[in-house]
Amino acid sequence: MRVYDFDPGDFVINPSNKEWGIGQVQSIVNDKVTVNFQNVGKKTINTQNIMLEKYDEKN
């Protein structure tokens, strides 16, 4: 099981698709993270292919 620096409820960004906006983590199941992004809605991310970054006000 992979360890993440975010939990459900935290805010993240997808550095590869910053135009998606800030997303809130809905769930984490193994390598699949479901995120509700402000500009594109709900996406399920495979973290073996895409690395999400925890959002903070410095980003």
C-alpha positions as CSV (number, residue, x, y, z in Angstrom):
1,M,0.0,0.0,0.0
2,R,1.3,3.4,-1.0
3,V,1.6,6.2,1.5
4,Y,0.3,9.7,0.5
5,D,0.9,13.1,1.8
6,F,-2.8,13.9,1.6
7,D,-6.0,12.4,2.9
8,P,-9.7,12.5,1.9
9,G,-10.9,16.1,2.4
10,D,-7.5,17.6,1.5
11,F,-6.9,19.7,-1.6
12,V,-4.6,18.7,-4.4
13,I,-3.5,19.8,-7.8
14,N,-2.5,17.7,-10.9
15,P,0.8,19.3,-12.0
16,S,0.3,17.8,-15.5
17,N,-3.2,19.4,-15.8
18,K,-3.1,22.6,-13.8
19,E,-6.1,23.9,-15.8
20,W,-8.2,21.4,-13.9
21,G,-7.9,23.7,-10.9
22,I,-7.8,22.7,-7.3
23,G,-9.4,19.4,-6.4
24,Q,-10.7,18.0,-3.2
25,V,-9.8,14.3,-2.5
26,Q,-12.9,12.2,-2.1
27,S,-11.5,8.8,-1.6
28,I,-8.2,6.8,-1.7
29,V,-8.4,3.1,-2.6
30,N,-5.0,1.4,-3.2
31,D,-3.5,3.4,-6.2
32,K,-6.8,5.0,-7.2
33,V,-7.6,8.5,-5.9
34,T,-11.0,10.1,-6.6
35,V,-10.8,13.9,-6.7
36,N,-13.4,16.5,-7.4
37,F,-11.7,19.2,-9.4
38,Q,-13.2,22.7,-9.6
39,N,-12.9,23.0,-13.5
40,V,-13.5,19.4,-14.7
41,G,-15.5,17.7,-12.0
42,K,-14.8,14.2,-10.5
43,K,-11.8,12.3,-11.8
44,T,-10.3,9.0,-10.7
45,I,-6.5,9.2,-10.8
46,N,-4.2,6.2,-11.0
47,T,-1.3,7.4,-8.9
48,Q,1.1,4.9,-10.6
49,N,0.8,7.1,-13.7
50,I,0.0,10.6,-12.3
51,M,1.5,12.1,-9.1
52,L,-0.9,14.5,-7.4
53,E,0.6,17.3,-5.2
54,K,-1.0,18.5,-2.0
55,Y,-2.3,22.1,-2.5
56,D,-1.3,24.8,-0.2
57,E,-1.6,28.6,-0.6
58,K,2.1,28.8,-1.8
59,N,1.3,26.8,-5.0
